[in-house]
């Protein structure tokens, strides 16, 4: 017999051997498989509906599909969207038609990789009920799965396993004589298992893989073996918090940075920036986000904010990554501690909305350019008052407010009562008073206080 023809259970990876065989053995996802929860109710009723399981790696998507198919008595067709095409989908459809008495569940791993033609080939058979679809994806299905297919499948979100769930998975693997490491009488302190769980980052498959690797670095103890902290060092090494740079986690972390700075939480901002960079994110994406925050969330309450961010950006490019990261941290802390205002963002959005409502207004003649004699004769620039020749460098009066005559006035910028914007507000109110006085008596000028 060919040595490679048959793989015994003992040569299978521990994570494969320890796959749960029922929902009662399933770790985590209590919001889906706990008593009275939707997937538990489906399994108990032996009636599956098409669904998409969305969650990070190692949270049990494939295992759930197998358990649900078995519980419903359905025949399971397994496919990976990386390898499957329209031909493979049609072959699965033909097999389902050939066995009408037995329901067919089609499990499509990485369903987000199906192109439009492949999704269209699948749609009518899901709609007719010939196939019950269980798709698995690590990507947001609302972006990656077309709306027609998405409307026929319920999306269930799987969460990363927490430390307690992962420790329970590891303890079960250590105790299981049939599929796990029980026959080795391997002992490990709870602190050791907790360290493995933390390194696994919510991924049960990774946690079991780390345990299996660590089992090669044990010490004899009594009638068994002992796994201690020292043995983990070579196995765990430096654990980078990697993530898919095209996936949701990338943008979730950038969002967390932005919202932490906006909420004036410097420690949280540094946490998410460190996580982002440690996972392989581009530090310049942090610089870009901080530059946006400087105008959007700090604005004129601290006019130094934007120049400081641009200086940090330049420092990163000049110093290199190691020292440059400190410059980005410098800028993030400044923004987080600075007083906050979204007055600039609100003013700009209001101006954009106003222009969309009034797209055809004309520029007042006194503001128009007059580079030629004809333009001057037509009145371009006539009546313009040069601000620097006016008292306090302000041409007072509503007749010189630079606003188009054919438009209702729209006030966009409303400074807040904090930071430097308080001074901005005082200046604007002072100038408005000069306008009113000028309109009343033709003078209205006084020295700026």
C-alpha positions in Angstrom: 0.0 0.0 0.0 1.2 3.5 -0.8 2.6 5.1 2.3 0.9 8.4 1.4 -2.5 6.8 0.5 -3.8 6.8 4.1 -3.3 9.3 6.9 -3.9 7.9 10.4 -5.7 10.0 13.0 -2.5 10.4 15.0 -0.8 12.1 12.1 -3.5 14.6 11.6 -3.0 18.1 13.2 -4.3 18.4 16.7 -6.7 21.1 15.6 -8.3 18.8 13.1 -8.6 15.9 15.5 -10.2 18.1 18.2 -13.0 19.5 16.0 -16.3 19.5 17.9 -18.7 16.8 16.9 -21.8 18.4 18.2 -23.0 21.8 19.3 -22.7 20.7 23.0 -18.9 20.4 22.4 -18.7 23.7 20.5 -16.6 26.4 22.2 -17.8 30.0 22.2 -20.5 31.6 20.0 -23.1 31.2 22.7 -25.1 33.9 21.0 -25.6 31.5 18.1 -25.5 28.0 19.5 -26.6 28.4 23.1 -30.0 27.2 24.4 -32.8 28.9 22.4 -30.4 30.6 20.0 -30.9 30.5 16.2 -28.4 27.9 15.1 -29.3 25.6 18.0 -33.0 25.9 17.1 -32.2 25.0 13.5 -30.3 21.9 14.5 -33.0 20.8 16.9 -35.7 21.3 14.3 -33.6 19.6 11.7 -34.4 22.4 9.2 -31.6 24.6 7.9 -32.0 27.9 6.2 -29.3 29.4 3.9 -26.8 31.4 5.8 -23.5 33.1 5.7 -21.1 32.7 8.6 -19.0 35.8 9.0 -16.1 35.8 11.4 -12.3 35.7 11.8 -10.2 32.6 11.3 -10.4 29.8 13.8 -13.9 30.7 15.2 -15.6 27.5 13.9 -17.3 28.4 10.7 -16.4 25.1 8.9 -17.1 23.0 11.9 -20.5 24.7 12.4 -21.5 23.9 8.8 -20.6 20.2 9.3 -22.5 19.9 12.6 -25.6 21.7 11.2 -25.6 19.5 8.1 -25.3 16.3 10.1 -28.0 17.4 12.6 -30.4 18.1 9.7 -29.7 14.8 8.0 -28.5 16.6 4.9 -25.9 15.6 2.4 -23.0 18.0 2.6 -21.2 19.3 -0.5 -17.9 21.1 0.4 -16.3 23.6 -1.8 -13.7 26.4 -1.6 -14.5 29.5 -3.6 -10.8 29.7 -4.3 -10.9 26.5 -6.4 -14.6 26.3 -7.4 -15.9 27.7 -10.7 -19.3 27.7 -12.5 -18.6 24.1 -13.7 -18.1 22.8 -10.1 -21.2 24.6 -8.9 -23.3 23.1 -11.7 -21.9 19.6 -10.9 -23.0 20.1 -7.3 -26.5 21.1 -8.6 -26.6 17.9 -10.8 -25.8 15.7 -7.8 -28.5 17.5 -5.7 -31.0 16.8 -8.5 -30.0 13.2 -8.6 -30.8 12.7 -4.9 -34.1 14.6 -4.4 -35.1 12.7 -1.3 -32.1 14.0 0.6 -31.6 17.7 1.2 -28.3 19.1 0.0 -26.2 21.6 2.0 -23.6 23.4 -0.1 -20.8 24.7 2.1 -18.8 27.4 0.3 -15.6 28.4 2.2 -14.3 31.9 1.4 -17.6 32.8 -0.4 -16.4 36.4 -0.7 -14.0 35.1 -3.5 -16.8 34.1 -5.8 -17.1 36.4 -8.8 -20.4 37.7 -10.1 -20.9 34.9 -12.7 -20.3 32.3 -10.0 -22.8 33.9 -7.6 -25.4 34.2 -10.4 -25.0 30.5 -11.2 -25.7 29.7 -7.6 -28.6 32.0 -7.0 -31.6 30.2 -8.7 -30.8 26.9 -6.9 -30.6 28.6 -3.5 -33.8 30.5 -4.3 -35.6 27.2 -5.4 -34.4 25.4 -2.3 -32.5 22.7 -4.2 -29.4 23.8 -2.3 -29.2 25.2 1.2 -26.2 27.5 1.2 -23.8 27.9 4.1 -21.1 30.4 3.1 -18.1 31.1 5.3 -16.2 34.4 5.0 -13.7 36.5 6.9 -14.8 39.6 4.9 -17.8 41.8 5.3 -20.5 40.1 3.2 -22.3 43.3 2.6 -19.4 44.4 0.4 -18.3 41.0 -1.1 -21.6 39.2 -1.7 -24.1 40.5 -4.2 -27.4 41.8 -2.9 -29.6 39.2 -4.6 -27.7 36.3 -2.9 -27.4 38.1 0.3 -31.1 38.7 0.5 -31.7 34.9 0.4 -29.2 34.1 3.2 -29.2 35.2 6.8 -25.8 36.5 8.1 -24.6 35.2 11.4 -21.5 36.9 12.9 -19.0 34.7 14.8 -16.8 36.4 17.4 -13.2 35.7 18.2 -13.0 33.3 21.1 -12.2 34.9 24.4 -9.4 33.7 26.7 -11.7 31.6 28.8 -13.1 29.8 25.8 -9.6 29.1 24.4 -8.3 27.8 27.8 -11.3 25.4 27.9 -10.4 24.2 24.4 -6.8 23.6 25.5 -7.8 21.8 28.7 -10.1 19.5 26.7 -7.3 18.7 24.3 -5.0 17.8 27.2 -7.5 15.6 28.8 -8.9 13.8 25.7 -7.4 10.3 25.4 -9.1 9.5 22.1 -8.4 12.6 19.9 -6.2 14.8 22.0 -3.0 14.6 24.1 -4.5 12.7 27.1 -2.4 9.6 26.7 0.7 11.6 27.2 -0.4 12.8 30.6 0.7 16.3 29.7 0.3 18.8 32.5 0.3 22.6 32.1 -0.5 25.3 34.6 -3.4 27.5 34.0 -1.0 30.5 33.5 0.7 28.6 30.7 -2.6 27.9 28.9 -3.6 31.5 29.4 -0.4 32.6 27.7 -1.1 30.3 24.7 -4.7 31.6 24.5 -3.5 35.2 24.5 -1.0 34.4 21.7 -3.7 32.8 19.6 -5.7 36.0 19.3 -9.2 34.4 19.5 -8.3 31.6 17.0 -8.9 28.1 18.4 -7.1 26.5 15.5 -4.0 28.6 16.2 -4.3 27.9 20.0 -4.3 24.1 19.4 -1.4 24.4 16.9 0.6 26.3 19.5 -0.2 23.7 22.1 0.8 20.9 19.8 4.1 22.6 19.0 4.8 23.3 22.7 4.2 19.6 23.5 7.6 18.9 21.9 9.3 21.0 24.5 8.1 19.3 27.7 9.9 17.9 30.8 9.3 14.5 32.3 7.2 14.7 35.5 6.0 11.6 37.4 4.1 9.4 35.0 3.7 12.2 32.5 5.1 15.4 31.1 5.1 19.0 32.2 4.8 22.1 29.9 6.2 25.2 31.6 6.7 28.9 30.7 10.2 28.4 29.5 9.1 25.8 27.0 6.8 28.4 25.4 9.5 30.9 24.6 10.8 29.1 21.5 7.3 28.2 20.4 5.6 31.6 20.7 8.5 33.9 19.9 7.3 37.4 19.0 3.7 37.3 18.2 2.8 40.0 15.8 -0.9 41.0 15.8 -1.3 40.5 12.1 -4.5 41.2 10.2 -5.7 41.4 6.6 -4.7 44.8 5.3 -7.5 44.7 2.8 -10.1 43.6 5.3 -12.4 45.1 7.9 -9.9 44.9 10.8 -7.6 47.4 9.0 -10.3 50.0 8.8 -11.8 49.1 12.2 -8.4 49.9 13.8 -8.1 53.2 11.9 -11.7 54.0 13.0 -10.7 53.1 16.6 -7.7 55.5 16.5 -9.9 58.3 15.1 -12.7 57.9 17.6 -10.3 57.5 20.6 -8.5 60.8 19.6 -11.9 62.5 19.1 -13.0 61.3 22.5 -9.8 62.8 24.1 -8.4 59.4 25.2 -4.7 59.5 24.4 -4.0 56.0 26.0 -6.6 54.3 23.9 -5.4 56.1 20.8 -1.8 54.9 21.4 -3.1 51.3 22.0 -4.9 51.1 18.6 -2.0 52.8 16.8 0.5 50.3 18.3 -1.8 47.4 17.4 -2.2 48.7 13.9 1.6 49.1 13.3 2.4 45.8 15.1 0.0 44.0 12.7 1.8 45.4 9.7 -0.3 48.5 9.0 1.4 51.3 7.1 2.3 54.1 9.7 1.7 56.7 7.0 -2.0 55.7 7.1 -1.9 56.8 10.7 -0.3 60.1 9.7 -3.0 60.6 7.1 -5.8 59.9 9.6 -4.2 62.2 12.2 -4.0 65.0 9.6 -7.8 64.5 8.9 -8.5 64.6 12.7 -6.6 67.9 13.1 -9.1 69.7 10.9 -12.2 67.6 11.5 -12.1 67.3 15.3 -9.7 69.9 16.7 -9.8 72.6 14.1 -9.3 76.2 15.3 -9.5 75.3 19.0 -5.8 74.6 18.6 -4.5 76.0 15.3 -1.1 74.4 16.1 -2.6 70.9 15.6 -2.5 70.6 11.8 1.1 72.0 11.5 2.2 69.7 14.3 0.8 66.6 12.5 2.4 67.7 9.2 5.7 68.1 11.1 5.3 64.6 12.6 4.6 63.2 9.1 7.7 64.9 7.8 9.7 63.7 10.8 8.6 60.1 10.1 9.9 60.3 6.5 13.2 61.9 7.6 13.9 59.8 10.7 12.7 56.4 9.4 10.3 54.0 11.0 11.7 53.3 14.4 12.2 57.0 15.6 9.4 58.2 13.3 6.8 56.2 15.1 7.5 58.4 18.2 6.7 61.5 16.1 3.3 60.0 15.2 2.7 59.2 18.8 3.7 62.8 19.7 1.1 64.1 17.3 -1.6 61.6 18.4 -1.2 62.6 22.0 -1.4 66.3 21.2 -4.6 65.8 19.2 -6.2 63.7 21.9 -5.4 66.2 24.7 -6.3 69.3 22.6 -9.8 70.9 23.0 -12.2 69.6 20.4 -14.4 71.3 17.8 -16.0 70.0 14.7 -16.9 73.6 13.6 -14.7 73.4 10.5 -16.2 70.1 9.4 -19.7 71.3 10.0 -19.0 74.6 8.2 -17.6 72.9 5.1 -20.4 70.4 4.9 -22.9 73.2 5.2 -21.2 75.2 2.5 -21.2 72.2 0.2 -24.9 71.5 0.8 -25.8 75.2 0.3 -24.0 75.3 -3.1 -25.8 72.1 -4.2 -29.1 74.0 -3.5 -27.9 77.2 -5.2 -25.5 76.1 -8.0 -25.9 79.1 -10.3 -25.2 82.1 -8.1 -23.1 85.0 -9.5 -20.1 86.6 -7.9 -20.7 90.3 -6.9 -19.2 92.8 -9.4 -17.0 94.4 -6.8 -15.3 91.0 -6.1 -14.6 90.2 -9.7 -11.2 90.3 -11.3 -10.6 93.2 -13.7 -7.4 92.6 -15.7 -8.7 94.5 -18.8 -10.2 97.9 -19.6 -13.4 96.4 -20.8 -13.9 94.5 -17.5 -13.3 97.7 -15.6 -15.8 99.5 -17.8 -18.3 96.8 -17.1 -17.9 97.5 -13.4 -15.7 94.6 -12.4 -13.9 95.5 -9.1 -15.8 98.7 -8.8 -16.6 99.6 -5.2 -14.2 97.1 -3.7 -12.8 98.3 -0.4 -9.2 97.2 0.3 -9.3 95.8 3.9 -5.8 96.9 4.8 -6.8 100.5 4.1 -9.7 100.3 6.5 -9.7 100.8 10.3 -8.8 97.6 12.1 -8.3 96.1 8.6 -12.0 95.4 8.4 -14.4 97.0 5.8 -17.5 97.2 8.0 -21.1 97.1 6.7 -23.4 94.5 5.3 -23.0 96.0 1.9 -19.5 94.7 1.7 -20.0 91.2 3.2 -18.7 89.5 0.0 -21.9 87.5 -0.2 -23.7 87.2 -3.6 -26.6 89.6 -3.8 -29.0 86.9 -5.3 -28.5 84.5 -2.4 -30.1 84.3 1.0 -27.3 84.6 3.6 -26.1 81.3 5.0 -24.0 81.2 8.1 -21.7 78.2 8.0 -18.9 78.7 10.6 -20.0 78.7 14.2 -16.9 78.5 16.5 -17.2 76.7 19.8 -16.6 78.3 23.2 -13.3 76.5 23.9 -9.7 76.9 23.0 -8.7 79.4 20.4 -12.1 79.2 18.8 -13.5 81.2 21.8 -11.2 84.1 20.5 -12.5 83.5 17.0 -16.0 83.8 18.2 -15.3 87.0 20.0 -13.7 88.5 16.9 -16.6 87.5 14.7 -19.1 89.0 17.2 -17.1 92.2 17.4 -17.1 92.5 13.6 -20.8 91.8 13.4 -21.3 94.7 15.8 -19.3 96.9 13.5 -21.4 95.9 10.6 -24.6 96.8 12.5 -23.2 100.2 13.5 -22.0 100.9 10.0 -25.4 100.1 8.6 -27.1 102.4 11.2 -24.8 105.5 11.0 -22.3 104.9 8.2 -19.3 104.7 10.4 -19.1 101.9 12.9 -15.3 101.7 13.1 -13.4 101.4 16.3 -10.0 99.9 17.2 -9.9 96.2 17.6 -9.6 95.2 21.2 
